[in-house]
Structures are given as structure tokens and as C-alpha cells.
Amino acid sequence: MVVRELARRQGVELKVGRGAYLLAEAGGVAMMLPTTYMNLSGEPVARWLRYHKVEPSQALILLDDHDLPVGRLRIRESGSAGGHRGLESIIRCIGTDAVPRLRVGIRGDEPPAELANYVLDQIPKSKQGLVELIVERAADAVSACITSGVLTAMNEYNGLSIE
């Protein structure tokens, strides 16, 4: 949802790429949305980075994180996957954990019976307004990473939460 919001803000459309991803480009920034299963998302990311000769440190990975409360943002320059299978796949395929990432918290008050269903289910109407705010804030954080750098964005957005 954040990638789609970023594309909307730039007035560009995500289109089918030359691999298992959707892609939009604006202002020298590429926005990619893998179309694989999450735990295989590293393959198209690594392939795109290699083809375009982009260093992992120049990328920004966006991911949901059930270990963070809903709406909490956490930006890091590098580090482990923290058990997130999509990020594990990316780190494994690009060969380094030195890739900036923005984690968006999705943990609610009640632990889900099945995490995969929780992540893939439709958002309840009662939560849609909150999700829109979170997506906007996460898109703002991505923009800050691009314009001001990851360290500045970390200082501005880490620890903030929308509740």
C-alpha cells in the first residue's frame, strides 16, 4: 500500500516489470513491488539491483512487521531480518544485510490465530481510516529517506506511532 501511495503521489502507475514485480519510476527513483510470495521476494529484488547496478545500500526495503505495534515505524540502515521471511529472502539473495529498511508495525491488541491470514485478510472497515494514516506516514518516511537520508529520517520517524 505504501509503494502504491508513493506512485500515486508522483503521478506514475505501477506497471509489469521485466521480472516478477511491478515497477514505477519518477524523479530518478524506482518503486518496485515484487509479485512473488513474500518469502521469495528477494529474487526479483536482487535481480533488479544487479541488472541496474544499484548497491543494496542505495535501496530501501519496505515491510510490515508484526513485532511492532500497529502504526509504529522503524527505519534502520542495516541489520538482521528479525524473523521476517521476506526480508530474510532479500538479505539472502543480495548477499548482505547492509540494506536500509522501513518496518511498519501491524501488531494489533489481540494476537492473531494465524499470522498469514492476519496479514492477507481484508482490512476491516473500522480500521481503514487508521490504515490510510499509517500508509501516508510511512510514505512520508520514505520520502524523507530519499530527500534527507536514512539517518535523518530515522531521527524524525523512529518511535513515532499512529494510534
DSSP file with accessible surface (Angstrom, degrees, kcal/mol):
  #  RESIDUE AA STRUCTURE BP1 BP2  ACC     N-H-->O    O-->H-N    N-H-->O    O-->H-N    TCO  KAPPA ALPHA  PHI   PSI    X-CA   Y-CA   Z-CA
    1    1 A M     >        0   0  128      0, 0.0     4,-2.1     0, 0.0     5,-0.1   0.000 360.0 360.0 360.0 -34.7    0.0    0.0    0.0
    2    2 A V  H  >  +     0   0   19      2,-0.2     4,-2.7     1,-0.2     5,-0.2   0.925 360.0  49.5 -68.5 -43.1    2.9    2.4    0.7
    3    3 A V  H  > S+     0   0   18      1,-0.2     4,-2.5     2,-0.2     5,-0.2   0.926 111.5  49.7 -61.8 -41.8    4.5    1.7   -2.7
    4    4 A R  H  > S+     0   0  137      1,-0.2     4,-2.5     2,-0.2    -1,-0.2   0.899 110.5  50.4 -64.0 -38.7    1.2    2.4   -4.4
    5    5 A E  H  X S+     0   0   29     -4,-2.1     4,-2.6     2,-0.2    -2,-0.2   0.912 109.6  50.7 -64.8 -42.5    0.8    5.6   -2.4
    6    6 A L  H  X S+     0   0   15     -4,-2.7     4,-1.5     2,-0.2    -2,-0.2   0.923 111.4  47.9 -61.7 -43.3    4.3    6.7   -3.4
    7    7 A A  H  X>S+     0   0    4     -4,-2.5     5,-2.4     2,-0.2     4,-0.6   0.919 110.9  51.6 -62.6 -43.5    3.5    6.1   -7.0
    8    8 A R  H ><5S+     0   0  158     -4,-2.5     3,-1.3     1,-0.2    -2,-0.2   0.934 107.6  52.4 -59.2 -44.9    0.2    8.0   -6.7
    9    9 A R  H 3<5S+     0   0   78     -4,-2.6    -1,-0.2     1,-0.3    -2,-0.2   0.820 111.7  46.4 -61.1 -32.1    2.0   10.9   -5.2
   10   10 A Q  H 3<5S-     0   0  113     -4,-1.5    -1,-0.3    -3,-0.2    -2,-0.2   0.472 112.3-120.3 -88.5  -4.8    4.4   11.0   -8.1
   11   11 A G  T <<5S+     0   0   69     -3,-1.3     2,-0.3    -4,-0.6    -3,-0.2   0.811  71.5 124.9  70.8  29.7    1.6   10.6  -10.7
   12   12 A V      < -     0   0   44     -5,-2.4     2,-0.4    -6,-0.1    -1,-0.3  -0.825  54.5-129.2-120.2 161.5    3.0    7.4  -12.1
   13   13 A E        -     0   0  141     -2,-0.3     2,-0.4    12,-0.1    12,-0.2  -0.878  19.5-120.0-111.8 138.3    1.5    4.0  -12.5
   14   14 A L        -     0   0   23     -2,-0.4     2,-0.3    10,-0.1    10,-0.2  -0.655  40.6-176.1 -72.7 127.6    2.9    0.7  -11.4
   15   15 A K  E     -A   23   0A 132      8,-2.6     8,-3.1    -2,-0.4     2,-0.1  -0.887  36.3 -81.6-125.3 159.7    3.4   -1.5  -14.5
   16   16 A V  E     -A   22   0A 124     -2,-0.3     6,-0.2     6,-0.2     4,-0.1  -0.364  51.7-150.9 -60.7 127.7    4.5   -5.0  -15.0
   17   17 A G        -     0   0   19      4,-2.9     4,-0.1     2,-0.3    -1,-0.1  -0.155  33.1 -86.4 -89.1-169.3    8.3   -5.1  -15.0
   18   18 A R  S    S+     0   0  213      2,-0.1     2,-0.3    -2,-0.1     4,-0.1  -0.058 110.4  20.9 -91.0  33.1   10.8   -7.4  -16.7
   19   19 A G  S    S-     0   0   29      2,-0.4     2,-2.1    28,-0.0    -2,-0.3  -0.882 119.6 -42.2-169.1-160.8   10.5   -9.9  -13.9
   20   20 A A  S    S+     0   0   34     -2,-0.3    15,-2.3    -4,-0.1    16,-0.6  -0.419 106.2  77.3 -85.7  64.3    8.2  -10.9  -11.0
   21   21 A Y  E    S- B   0  34A  19     -2,-2.1    -4,-2.9    13,-0.3    -2,-0.4  -0.990  72.4-121.4-161.4 161.7    7.5   -7.3  -10.0
   22   22 A L  E     -AB  16  33A  33     11,-2.5    11,-2.6    -2,-0.3     2,-0.4  -0.847  35.8-165.2-103.3 149.1    5.5   -4.2  -10.7
   23   23 A L  E     +AB  15  32A  26     -8,-3.1    -8,-2.6    -2,-0.3     2,-0.3  -0.993  19.3 175.8-142.9 141.0    7.6   -1.0  -11.3
   24   24 A A  E     - B   0  31A   5      7,-2.0     7,-3.4    -2,-0.4     2,-0.4  -0.985  12.8-161.5-138.1 145.0    7.1    2.7  -11.4
   25   25 A E  E     + B   0  30A 119     -2,-0.3     2,-0.3     5,-0.2     5,-0.2  -0.992  17.5 156.9-130.9 138.0    9.8    5.3  -11.9
   26   26 A A  E >   - B   0  29A  18      3,-2.3     3,-1.8    -2,-0.4   -15,-0.1  -0.938  66.7  -1.8-157.7 134.4    9.7    9.0  -11.1
   27   27 A G  T 3  S-     0   0   81     -2,-0.3     3,-0.1     1,-0.3    -2,-0.0   0.820 128.3 -53.8  57.6  34.5   12.4   11.6  -10.4
   28   28 A G  T 3  S+     0   0   86      1,-0.2     2,-0.5     0, 0.0    -1,-0.3   0.597 114.7 115.0  77.4   9.6   15.2    9.1  -10.6
   29   29 A V  E <   -B   26   0A  44     -3,-1.8    -3,-2.3     2,-0.0     2,-0.4  -0.956  53.0-152.4-116.2 130.3   13.6    6.8   -8.0
   30   30 A A  E     -B   25   0A  36     -2,-0.5     2,-0.5    -5,-0.2    -5,-0.2  -0.859   4.0-159.5-100.5 135.2   12.3    3.3   -8.9
   31   31 A M  E     -B   24   0A  17     -7,-3.4    -7,-2.0    -2,-0.4     2,-0.4  -0.977  14.4-172.3-115.6 118.4    9.5    1.9   -6.9
   32   32 A M  E     -B   23   0A  40     -2,-0.5    -9,-0.2    -9,-0.2   -29,-0.1  -0.917  15.9-171.8-118.4 140.1    9.2   -1.9   -7.1
   33   33 A L  E     -B   22   0A  44    -11,-2.6   -11,-2.5    -2,-0.4    -2,-0.0  -0.932  23.5-137.7-128.9 101.5    6.6   -4.2   -5.8
   34   34 A P  E     -B   21   0A  38      0, 0.0   -13,-0.3     0, 0.0     7,-0.1  -0.313   7.0-158.5 -58.0 144.9    7.5   -7.9   -6.0
   35   35 A T        +     0   0   85    -15,-2.3   -14,-0.2     2,-0.1     2,-0.1   0.275  62.2  96.6-108.3  10.2    4.7  -10.1   -7.2
   36   36 A T  S    S-     0   0   43    -16,-0.6     5,-0.1     1,-0.2     2,-0.1  -0.309  93.8 -73.5 -84.4 174.8    6.1  -13.3   -5.8
   37   37 A Y    >   -     0   0  188      1,-0.1     3,-2.3    -2,-0.1     4,-0.2  -0.415  53.3-108.7 -61.8 149.6    5.2  -14.9   -2.5
   38   38 A M  G >  S+     0   0   95      1,-0.3     3,-2.0     2,-0.2     4,-0.2   0.889 118.3  56.2 -51.9 -44.8    6.7  -12.8    0.3
   39   39 A N  G 3  S+     0   0   76      1,-0.3    -1,-0.3     2,-0.1     3,-0.1   0.511 111.0  45.9 -74.1   1.8    9.3  -15.4    1.3
   40   40 A L  G X  S+     0   0   67     -3,-2.3     3,-1.2     1,-0.1    -1,-0.3   0.227  78.8 106.8-117.3  10.0   10.6  -15.4   -2.4
   41   41 A S  T <>  +     0   0   13     -3,-2.0     4,-1.5     1,-0.3     5,-0.2   0.713  64.6  72.2 -68.3 -17.3   10.7  -11.6   -2.8
   42   42 A G  H 3> S+     0   0    0     -4,-0.2     4,-3.0     1,-0.2     5,-0.3   0.833  86.8  64.6 -65.8 -31.9   14.5  -11.5   -2.6
   43   43 A E  H <> S+     0   0   86     -3,-1.2     4,-2.4     1,-0.2     5,-0.2   0.961 106.8  37.8 -61.1 -53.8   14.8  -13.0   -6.1
   44   44 A P  H  > S+     0   0    2      0, 0.0     4,-2.5     0, 0.0     5,-0.2   0.898 117.5  52.5 -67.4 -33.3   13.3  -10.1   -8.1
   45   45 A V  H  X S+     0   0   13     -4,-1.5     4,-2.7     2,-0.2    -2,-0.2   0.962 112.6  43.8 -63.7 -50.1   14.8   -7.5   -5.8
   46   46 A A  H  X S+     0   0    3     -4,-3.0     4,-2.7     1,-0.2     5,-0.2   0.917 113.6  51.1 -61.6 -42.7   18.3   -8.9   -6.2
   47   47 A R  H  X S+     0   0  127     -4,-2.4     4,-2.6    -5,-0.3    -1,-0.2   0.931 112.3  46.4 -61.7 -44.3   17.9   -9.4  -10.0
   48   48 A W  H  X S+     0   0   33     -4,-2.5     4,-2.3    -5,-0.2    -2,-0.2   0.936 112.7  49.5 -65.3 -45.3   16.7   -5.8  -10.4
   49   49 A L  H  <>S+     0   0   12     -4,-2.7     5,-2.6    -5,-0.2     4,-0.4   0.924 114.0  45.7 -59.8 -45.8   19.5   -4.4   -8.3
   50   50 A R  H ><5S+     0   0  156     -4,-2.7     3,-1.1     3,-0.2    -2,-0.2   0.937 112.4  50.0 -63.4 -47.1   22.2   -6.4  -10.2
   51   51 A Y  H 3<5S+     0   0  151     -4,-2.6    -1,-0.2     1,-0.3    -2,-0.2   0.895 118.0  39.1 -60.1 -40.9   20.8   -5.5  -13.6
   52   52 A H  T 3<5S-     0   0   80     -4,-2.3    -1,-0.3    -5,-0.2    -2,-0.2   0.368 108.6-123.7 -92.7   4.4   20.7   -1.8  -12.8
   53   53 A K  T < 5 +     0   0  179     -3,-1.1     2,-0.5    -4,-0.4    -3,-0.2   0.892  54.8 157.3  54.5  46.0   24.0   -1.9  -10.9
   54   54 A V      < -     0   0   38     -5,-2.6    -1,-0.2    -6,-0.2    -2,-0.1  -0.888  40.3-128.9-103.0 128.3   22.4   -0.4   -7.8
   55   55 A E    >   -     0   0  119     -2,-0.5     3,-2.3     1,-0.1     4,-0.3  -0.516  19.1-121.7 -72.0 143.2   24.1   -1.1   -4.5
   56   56 A P  G >  S+     0   0   21      0, 0.0     3,-2.0     0, 0.0    -1,-0.1   0.856 112.6  64.1 -53.8 -33.7   21.9   -2.5   -1.7
   57   57 A S  G 3  S+     0   0   80      1,-0.3    42,-0.1    42,-0.2    -2,-0.0   0.693  98.2  56.2 -66.2 -14.7   22.8    0.5    0.5
   58   58 A Q  G <  S+     0   0  138     -3,-2.3    -1,-0.3    41,-0.0     2,-0.2   0.442  97.6  80.6 -93.9  -1.4   21.1    2.7   -2.1
   59   59 A A    <   -     0   0   22     -3,-2.0     2,-0.4    -4,-0.3    -4,-0.0  -0.492  65.2-149.5 -96.5 169.6   17.8    0.7   -1.8
   60   60 A L        -     0   0   45     -2,-0.2     2,-0.5    39,-0.1    41,-0.2  -0.936  10.4-153.5-140.7 117.0   15.1    1.0    0.8
   61   61 A I  E     -c  101   0B  18     39,-2.4    41,-3.1    -2,-0.4     2,-0.4  -0.787   6.3-156.2 -92.7 130.9   13.1   -2.1    1.7
   62   62 A L  E     +c  102   0B  54     -2,-0.5     2,-0.3    39,-0.2    41,-0.2  -0.905  22.7 162.7-105.6 134.0    9.5   -1.6    3.0
   63   63 A L  E     -c  103   0B  15     39,-2.3    41,-2.6    -2,-0.4     2,-0.2  -0.999  38.0-118.5-150.8 150.7    8.0   -4.3    5.1
   64   64 A D  E     -c  104   0B  50     -2,-0.3     2,-0.4    39,-0.2    41,-0.2  -0.533  29.4-158.3 -80.3 154.0    5.2   -5.0    7.5
   65   65 A D  E >   -c  105   0B   8     39,-2.3    41,-2.0    -2,-0.2     3,-1.2  -0.896  19.6-169.5-143.2 111.8    6.3   -6.1   11.0
   66   66 A H  E 3  S+     0   0B  42     -2,-0.4    -1,-0.1     1,-0.2     4,-0.1   0.623  87.6  68.4 -74.2 -11.8    4.1   -7.9   13.4
   67   67 A D  E 3  S+     0   0B 110     15,-0.1    -1,-0.2     2,-0.1    38,-0.1   0.626  93.5  69.2 -81.2 -11.4    6.6   -7.4   16.2
   68   68 A L  E <  S-     0   0B   4     -3,-1.2    39,-2.4    36,-0.1    38,-0.7  -0.861  95.0-103.8-106.2 143.8    5.9   -3.6   16.2
   69   69 A P  E >   -c  107   0B  28      0, 0.0     3,-2.4     0, 0.0    36,-0.2  -0.259  57.0 -76.4 -60.6 151.5    2.6   -2.1   17.4
   70   70 A V  T 3  S+     0   0   42     37,-2.5    36,-0.3     1,-0.3    92,-0.2  -0.186 118.9  12.8 -53.0 129.3    0.2   -1.0   14.6
   71   71 A G  T 3  S+     0   0    1     34,-2.3    -1,-0.3     1,-0.3     2,-0.2   0.228  90.5 130.6  89.3 -14.1    1.4    2.3   13.1
   72   72 A R    <   -     0   0   73     -3,-2.4    33,-3.4    89,-0.2     2,-0.4  -0.543  43.6-152.9 -74.5 137.1    4.9    2.3   14.7
   73   73 A L  E     -D  104   0B   1     87,-1.5    86,-1.6    84,-0.4     2,-0.4  -0.888  13.2-175.9-110.7 143.5    7.6    3.0   12.2
   74   74 A R  E     -D  103   0B  88     29,-2.1    29,-3.1    -2,-0.4     2,-0.4  -0.945   3.4-169.6-141.9 117.7   11.2    1.8   12.5
   75   75 A I  E     +D  102   0B   0     -2,-0.4     2,-0.3    27,-0.2    27,-0.2  -0.889  10.6 173.9-106.4 136.0   13.9    2.7   10.0
   76   76 A R  E     -D  101   0B  97     25,-2.2    25,-2.6    -2,-0.4     3,-0.1  -0.984  33.5-143.0-138.9 150.1   17.3    1.0   10.0
   77   77 A E  S    S-     0   0  101     -2,-0.3     2,-0.3    23,-0.2    -1,-0.1   0.770  82.9 -24.3 -79.5 -28.9   20.4    1.2    7.8
   78   78 A S  S    S+     0   0   60     20,-0.2     2,-0.2    23,-0.1    20,-0.2  -0.942  75.1 117.3-165.6 179.6   21.2   -2.5    8.2
   79   79 A G        -     0   0   23     18,-1.3    20,-0.2    -2,-0.3    -3,-0.0  -0.761  59.4 -37.7 135.1-178.5   20.7   -5.5   10.5
   80   80 A S        -     0   0   85     -2,-0.2     8,-0.0     1,-0.1    -2,-0.0  -0.167  52.2-111.9 -71.7 170.8   19.2   -8.9   10.7
   81   81 A A    >   -     0   0   10      6,-0.0     3,-1.8     1,-0.0     6,-0.2   0.645  37.3-141.2 -77.1 -17.2   15.9   -9.9    9.2
   82   82 A G  T 3   -     0   0   41      1,-0.3     3,-0.1     5,-0.1   -15,-0.1   0.809  67.4 -54.8  61.1  29.3   14.4  -10.3   12.7
   83   83 A G  T 3  S+     0   0   57      1,-0.3     2,-0.7     2,-0.1    -1,-0.3   0.416  99.5 138.2  85.8  -1.6   12.5  -13.3   11.7
   84   84 A H    <>  -     0   0   27     -3,-1.8     4,-2.7     1,-0.2    -1,-0.3  -0.679  43.2-154.9 -81.2 116.9   10.7  -11.6    8.7
   85   85 A R  H  > S+     0   0  163     -2,-0.7     4,-2.1     1,-0.2    -1,-0.2   0.833  89.9  53.1 -66.0 -33.8   10.8  -14.1    5.9
   86   86 A G  H  > S+     0   0    2      2,-0.2     4,-2.0     1,-0.2    -1,-0.2   0.943 112.9  43.6 -65.8 -45.1   10.5  -11.6    3.1
   87   87 A L  H  > S+     0   0    2      1,-0.2     4,-2.9     2,-0.2     5,-0.2   0.891 110.8  56.0 -67.6 -37.2   13.5   -9.6    4.5
   88   88 A E  H  X S+     0   0   82     -4,-2.7     4,-2.6     1,-0.2    -1,-0.2   0.921 107.8  49.6 -56.8 -44.2   15.4  -12.9    5.1
   89   89 A S  H  X S+     0   0    0     -4,-2.1     4,-2.6     2,-0.2    -2,-0.2   0.918 111.8  47.4 -62.2 -43.9   14.8  -13.7    1.4
   90   90 A I  H  X S+     0   0    9     -4,-2.0     4,-2.6     2,-0.2     5,-0.3   0.951 113.0  47.7 -64.5 -48.4   16.1  -10.3    0.3
   91   91 A I  H  X>S+     0   0   30     -4,-2.9     4,-1.5     1,-0.2     5,-0.8   0.924 113.9  48.1 -59.3 -44.1   19.2  -10.4    2.5
   92   92 A R  H  <5S+     0   0  153     -4,-2.6    -1,-0.2    -5,-0.2    -2,-0.2   0.936 115.0  44.6 -62.5 -44.8   20.0  -14.0    1.3
   93   93 A C  H  <5S+     0   0   37     -4,-2.6    -2,-0.2     1,-0.2    -1,-0.2   0.835 117.7  41.9 -74.8 -31.9   19.6  -13.1   -2.3
   94   94 A I  H  <5S-     0   0   30     -4,-2.6    -1,-0.2    -5,-0.2    -2,-0.2   0.629 105.1-128.9 -90.0 -13.6   21.5   -9.8   -2.3
   95   95 A G  T  <5S+     0   0   65     -4,-1.5     2,-0.3    -5,-0.3    -3,-0.2   0.649  74.3  71.9  81.8  15.9   24.2  -11.3   -0.1
   96   96 A T      < -     0   0   47     -5,-0.8    -2,-0.2    -6,-0.2    -1,-0.1  -0.986  61.9-147.7-157.5 151.8   24.3   -8.6    2.6
   97   97 A D  S    S+     0   0   72     -2,-0.3     2,-1.9     1,-0.1   -18,-1.3   0.321  76.5 103.5 -98.5   6.0   22.2   -7.3    5.5
   98   98 A A        +     0   0   41    -20,-0.2   -20,-0.2    -7,-0.1    -1,-0.1  -0.421  50.6 116.9 -85.5  61.4   23.5   -3.7    4.8
   99   99 A V        -     0   0    0     -2,-1.9   -42,-0.2   -20,-0.2   -39,-0.1  -0.997  68.0-119.0-129.7 125.2   20.3   -2.7    3.1
  100  100 A P        -     0   0    8      0, 0.0   -39,-2.4     0, 0.0     2,-0.3  -0.317  37.1-175.2 -61.6 147.5   18.2    0.2    4.6
  101  101 A R  E     -cD  61  76B   3    -25,-2.6   -25,-2.2   -41,-0.2     2,-0.5  -0.994  24.9-148.9-146.4 151.7   14.7   -0.8    5.6
  102  102 A L  E     -cD  62  75B   0    -41,-3.1   -39,-2.3    -2,-0.3     2,-0.4  -0.983  17.5-160.0-120.8 114.8   11.5    0.7    6.9
  103  103 A R  E     -cD  63  74B  20    -29,-3.1   -29,-2.1    -2,-0.5     2,-0.5  -0.830   1.6-157.9 -95.2 134.5    9.4   -1.5    9.1
  104  104 A V  E     -cD  64  73B  18    -41,-2.6   -39,-2.3    -2,-0.4   -31,-0.2  -0.963  20.8-125.8-115.1 117.3    5.7   -0.6    9.5
  105  105 A G  E     +c   65   0B   1    -33,-3.4   -34,-2.3    -2,-0.5   -39,-0.2  -0.374  34.5 166.9 -66.8 136.8    4.1   -2.1   12.6
  106  106 A I  E     +     0   0B  35    -41,-2.0     2,-0.4   -38,-0.7   -36,-0.2   0.315  30.5 127.3-128.5   3.2    0.9   -4.1   12.2
  107  107 A R  E     -c   69   0B  98    -39,-2.4   -37,-2.5   -42,-0.6     2,-0.1  -0.507  40.5-164.2 -72.1 123.6    0.5   -5.8   15.6
  108  108 A G        -     0   0   22     -2,-0.4    -2,-0.1     2,-0.3    -1,-0.1  -0.157  36.8 -88.8 -91.3-169.4   -2.9   -5.2   17.0
  109  109 A D  S    S+     0   0  159      1,-0.1    -2,-0.1    -2,-0.1    -1,-0.0   0.851 111.3  54.9 -71.5 -35.6   -4.2   -5.7   20.5
  110  110 A E  S    S-     0   0  154      1,-0.0    -2,-0.3     0, 0.0    -1,-0.1  -0.854  89.8-119.9-103.7 130.8   -5.2   -9.3   20.0
  111  111 A P        -     0   0  109      0, 0.0     2,-0.1     0, 0.0    -2,-0.1  -0.483  36.6-116.4 -66.4 134.4   -2.7  -11.9   18.8
  112  112 A P        -     0   0   36      0, 0.0     3,-0.3     0, 0.0    -5,-0.0  -0.417   6.4-135.2 -72.8 148.7   -3.9  -13.4   15.6
  113  113 A A  S    S+     0   0  113      1,-0.3     2,-0.4    -2,-0.1     0, 0.0   0.897  99.8  19.0 -66.2 -39.5   -4.8  -17.1   15.4
  114  114 A E     >  -     0   0  111      1,-0.1     4,-2.2    -3,-0.0    -1,-0.3  -0.954  69.6-157.2-136.5 112.9   -2.9  -17.4   12.1
  115  115 A L  H  > S+     0   0   84     -2,-0.4     4,-2.5    -3,-0.3     5,-0.2   0.896  93.2  55.2 -60.2 -42.2   -0.4  -14.7   11.2
  116  116 A A  H  > S+     0   0   49      1,-0.2     4,-2.2     2,-0.2    -1,-0.2   0.923 110.6  45.5 -59.6 -43.0   -0.6  -15.4    7.4
  117  117 A N  H  > S+     0   0   90      2,-0.2     4,-2.5     1,-0.2    -1,-0.2   0.905 110.7  54.3 -65.9 -39.2   -4.3  -14.9    7.4
  118  118 A Y  H  < S+     0   0   85     -4,-2.2    -2,-0.2     1,-0.2    -1,-0.2   0.921 113.0  42.5 -59.3 -44.6   -4.0  -11.7    9.6
  119  119 A V  H  < S+     0   0   59     -4,-2.5    -1,-0.2     1,-0.2    -2,-0.2   0.872 121.7  39.4 -71.6 -36.3   -1.6  -10.2    7.0
  120  120 A L  H  < S+     0   0  143     -4,-2.2    -2,-0.2    -5,-0.2    -1,-0.2   0.654  92.5 102.1 -92.6 -16.5   -3.5  -11.3    4.0
  121  121 A D  S  < S-     0   0  102     -4,-2.5     2,-0.1    -5,-0.2    -3,-0.0  -0.219  84.0 -91.7 -64.7 159.1   -7.1  -10.7    5.2
  122  122 A Q        -     0   0  181      1,-0.1    -1,-0.1     0, 0.0    -2,-0.1  -0.366  46.1-104.1 -65.9 148.4   -9.0   -7.6    4.1
  123  123 A I        -     0   0   53     -3,-0.1    -1,-0.1     1,-0.1     5,-0.1  -0.619  39.2-112.6 -76.4 128.5   -8.7   -4.6    6.4
  124  124 A P    >>  -     0   0   76      0, 0.0     3,-2.0     0, 0.0     4,-0.7  -0.307  21.4-120.7 -60.2 144.9  -11.9   -4.2    8.5
  125  125 A K  H >> S+     0   0  181      1,-0.3     3,-1.0     2,-0.2     4,-0.5   0.855 112.9  62.1 -55.8 -34.8  -13.9   -1.1    7.6
  126  126 A S  H 34 S+     0   0  107      1,-0.2    -1,-0.3     2,-0.1     4,-0.2   0.717 109.5  40.9 -65.9 -17.9  -13.5    0.1   11.1
  127  127 A K  H <> S+     0   0  103     -3,-2.0     4,-2.5     2,-0.1    -1,-0.2   0.461  87.0  94.1-107.3  -4.0   -9.6    0.2   10.7
  128  128 A Q  H <X S+     0   0   81     -3,-1.0     4,-2.4    -4,-0.7     5,-0.2   0.891  84.2  51.3 -63.7 -38.2   -9.4    1.6    7.1
  129  129 A G  H  X S+     0   0   45     -4,-0.5     4,-1.9     2,-0.2    -1,-0.2   0.927 111.8  47.7 -63.2 -42.5   -9.0    5.2    8.3
  130  130 A L  H  > S+     0   0   42     -4,-0.2     4,-2.4     2,-0.2    -2,-0.2   0.927 110.7  51.3 -63.7 -43.9   -6.2    4.3   10.6
  131  131 A V  H  X S+     0   0   30     -4,-2.5     4,-2.9     1,-0.2     5,-0.2   0.911 107.0  53.9 -62.3 -40.4   -4.5    2.3    7.9
  132  132 A E  H  X S+     0   0  119     -4,-2.4     4,-2.3     1,-0.2    -1,-0.2   0.920 109.4  48.4 -60.2 -42.0   -4.7    5.2    5.5
  133  133 A L  H  X S+     0   0   92     -4,-1.9     4,-2.5     2,-0.2    -1,-0.2   0.912 111.9  49.2 -63.3 -42.6   -3.0    7.4    8.1
  134  134 A I  H  X S+     0   0   10     -4,-2.4     4,-2.8     2,-0.2     5,-0.2   0.925 110.7  49.9 -63.5 -44.8   -0.3    4.8    8.6
  135  135 A V  H  X S+     0   0   17     -4,-2.9     4,-2.6     1,-0.2    -2,-0.2   0.923 111.7  48.8 -61.4 -43.2    0.3    4.5    4.8
  136  136 A E  H  X S+     0   0   87     -4,-2.3     4,-2.3    -5,-0.2    -2,-0.2   0.930 112.7  47.4 -62.0 -45.5    0.6    8.3    4.5
  137  137 A R  H  X S+     0   0   78     -4,-2.5     4,-2.1     2,-0.2    -2,-0.2   0.912 112.5  49.2 -64.3 -41.6    3.0    8.5    7.4
  138  138 A A  H  X S+     0   0    0     -4,-2.8     4,-2.3     2,-0.2    -1,-0.2   0.912 110.4  50.7 -65.0 -39.9    5.1    5.6    6.0
  139  139 A A  H  X S+     0   0    0     -4,-2.6     4,-2.5     1,-0.2    -2,-0.2   0.901 108.9  52.0 -64.7 -38.1    5.2    7.2    2.6
  140  140 A D  H  X S+     0   0   60     -4,-2.3     4,-2.3     2,-0.2    -1,-0.2   0.907 108.7  51.1 -61.2 -41.3    6.3   10.5    4.2
  141  141 A A  H  X S+     0   0    0     -4,-2.1     4,-2.2     2,-0.2    -2,-0.2   0.902 109.0  50.3 -64.6 -40.6    9.1    8.5    5.9
  142  142 A V  H  X S+     0   0    8     -4,-2.3     4,-2.1     2,-0.2    -2,-0.2   0.944 110.0  50.4 -61.8 -46.3   10.2    7.0    2.6
  143  143 A S  H  X S+     0   0   41     -4,-2.5     4,-2.9     1,-0.2     5,-0.3   0.902 109.3  51.5 -59.3 -40.0   10.3   10.5    1.1
  144  144 A A  H  X>S+     0   0    8     -4,-2.3     4,-2.8     1,-0.2     5,-0.9   0.894 107.1  53.3 -64.8 -38.7   12.4   11.7    4.0
  145  145 A C  H  X5S+     0   0   13     -4,-2.2     4,-0.8     3,-0.2    -1,-0.2   0.908 113.9  43.3 -60.4 -40.1   14.8    8.8    3.4
  146  146 A I  H  <5S+     0   0   91     -4,-2.1    -2,-0.2     2,-0.1    -1,-0.2   0.926 124.4  32.0 -73.1 -45.6   15.2    9.8   -0.2
  147  147 A T  H  <5S+     0   0  115     -4,-2.9    -3,-0.2    -5,-0.2    -2,-0.2   0.862 135.4  21.2 -85.4 -35.3   15.5   13.6    0.3
  148  148 A S  H  <5S-     0   0   66     -4,-2.8     4,-0.3    -5,-0.3    -3,-0.2   0.544 109.9-106.3-111.1 -13.6   17.2   13.9    3.6
  149  149 A G     X< -     0   0   28     -5,-0.9     4,-2.3    -4,-0.8     5,-0.2  -0.033  32.3 -81.0 100.3 157.1   18.9   10.5    4.0
  150  150 A V  H  > S+     0   0   27      1,-0.2     4,-2.8     2,-0.2     5,-0.2   0.895 124.2  53.7 -63.5 -42.6   18.2    7.4    6.2
  151  151 A L  H  > S+     0   0   98      1,-0.2     4,-1.9     2,-0.2    -1,-0.2   0.925 111.2  45.3 -62.3 -43.6   19.9    8.8    9.3
  152  152 A T  H  > S+     0   0   70     -4,-0.3     4,-1.7     1,-0.2    -1,-0.2   0.926 113.6  50.0 -64.8 -43.2   17.8   12.0    9.3
  153  153 A A  H  X S+     0   0    0     -4,-2.3     4,-3.0     1,-0.2     5,-0.5   0.882 106.8  56.0 -63.2 -37.9   14.7   10.0    8.6
  154  154 A M  H  X S+     0   0   37     -4,-2.8     4,-2.1     1,-0.2    -1,-0.2   0.935 108.1  48.0 -58.2 -46.0   15.5    7.7   11.5
  155  155 A N  H  < S+     0   0  145     -4,-1.9    -1,-0.2     1,-0.2    -2,-0.2   0.845 117.8  41.9 -64.2 -32.8   15.7   10.6   13.9
  156  156 A E  H  < S+     0   0  104     -4,-1.7    -2,-0.2    -5,-0.1    -1,-0.2   0.865 127.9  23.1 -83.2 -36.3   12.4   12.0   12.6
  157  157 A Y  H >< S+     0   0   21     -4,-3.0     3,-1.6    -5,-0.2   -84,-0.4   0.700  86.8 106.5-110.9 -24.6   10.3    8.9   12.3
  158  158 A N  T 3< S+     0   0   43     -4,-2.1   -84,-0.2    -5,-0.5     3,-0.1  -0.384  92.1  13.2 -63.0 134.7   11.6    6.1   14.5
  159  159 A G  T 3  S+     0   0   48    -86,-1.6    -1,-0.2     1,-0.3     2,-0.1   0.184  93.4 127.5  88.3 -17.8    9.4    5.5   17.6
  160  160 A L    <   -     0   0   72     -3,-1.6   -87,-1.5   -87,-0.2     2,-0.4  -0.460  37.6-172.9 -70.9 145.5    6.5    7.6   16.2
  161  161 A S        -     0   0   37    -89,-0.2     2,-0.6    -2,-0.1   -89,-0.2  -0.991  22.7-141.3-139.9 148.2    3.2    5.8   16.3
  162  162 A I              0   0   23     -2,-0.4   -90,-0.1   -92,-0.2   -28,-0.1  -0.949 360.0 360.0-108.1 119.4   -0.2    6.5   15.0
  163  163 A E              0   0  173     -2,-0.6   -92,-0.0   -92,-0.1    -2,-0.0  -0.958 360.0 360.0-138.2 360.0   -2.9    5.3   17.3
